[in-house]
Amino acid sequence: MATESSVFNTCNHTNDVLFFYNLVGKKVSSEWTTRDFVVIGLGLTVCVIVVLANLMVMAAIFMNRRFHFPIYYLLGNMAAADLFAGIAYANLMLNTGPWTRALTKKQWYIRGALIDISLTASVANLLAVAVERHQTIVTMQLHSNMTKRRVLLLIVCIWATAIVMGLVPSTFWNCECRLDDCSTVAPLYSRRFLIFWAVLNLLSFFVMLATYTHIFIYVRYQSRYASRHTSELRHGQTVVNLMKTISMVLGAFVICWTPGLVTLLLDGLLGKDSHANSYEKYCLVIAECNSLVNPIIYSLRDDEMRKTFRGILCCLCGRRGRRQKEPPAVEIDSPLPEVLSNTTICHILPFCFYSF
């Protein structure tokens, strides 16, 4: 027993990637299978859509001066994180299946680090947006009072945290020196790290849940007060709009992230008994879809954002000359969207930026 334990706890950095895959029983096919084509084809399709959608969001926020406020800077950074996620996942798709056999350990760690960085940054941005909106609503402000310097510092902290999380497995929290701790989903990663990463993201989800729940309770109270001065129809519509937005935000996060996080948690706790290899790639595709859903929820439901998108598309399609007499939405200098002046509730409720 002592001899076996010493073998499993001896560092041997000369082992290649296939050694760890064979150790945990994760098969690396030498020939292309139908499953490989389905996973890669579906994954690359999602990546292309993610990259294009988030590029459009970033361009719209940069070009339209109405979006030059802290909340939109955070949305733009979230779009950048989601765009990076699309690129990182495309890199994973192009280095999976039979291609895995040709990877060195350094290349394998880089592949995993890109995924960890991008997904962590995406979740961190979602959390930052939730906190920012909570602060804006509670302080009864139209926009956050954060300065550009504070927003920039927050963005830097988000990416610094994401980079650290991405580098942790390759630097010290792996299983090269403890082979009995190797994950079946990511054979060079420590199962304890997967448990930590999954629990950390689940805690982020509960923080967002608590934040949006408090927002709902607070706004419902405010809407009851405002209903004394406005019509009951407008009061009811405000609450319904809030419910829709909260349901979409939380529902998208739960649907996209829960399968992957549960898979990682089970793999960390049970190892081979979790049978995570049979479905982990599909869970990763679903998690990546969150980077596609984010611009839809936070941007495409904004009337002003849609107008900006149309202006950009018209320019790309060569129709700019037909609109010279009519300035496009991206050139309007008015600092506030027209939708903000509809009701008093909308002045304290950023969720009203969206049309339903």
Buried (B, 14 or more C-beta within 10 A) or exposed (E): EEEEEEEBEEEEEEBEBBBBBBBBEBEBEEEEEEEBEEBBEBBBEBBEBBBEBBBBBBBBBBBBEBBEBBBBBBBBBBBBBBBBBBBBBBBBBBBBBEBBEEBEBEEBBBBBBBBBBBBBBBBBBBBBBBBBBBBBBEEEEEBBEBEEEEBEEBBEEBBEBBBEBBBBBBEEBBBBBBBEBBBBBBBBBBBBBBBBBBBEBBEBBEEBBEBBEEBBEBBEEBBEEBBEEBEEEBBEBBBEBBBBBBEBBBEBBEBBBBBBBBBBBBBBEEBBEBEBBEEBBBBBBBBBBBBBBBBEBBBBBBBBBBBBBBBBEBBEEEEEEEEEEEEBBBEBEEEEBEBBEEBBBBBBBBBBBBEE
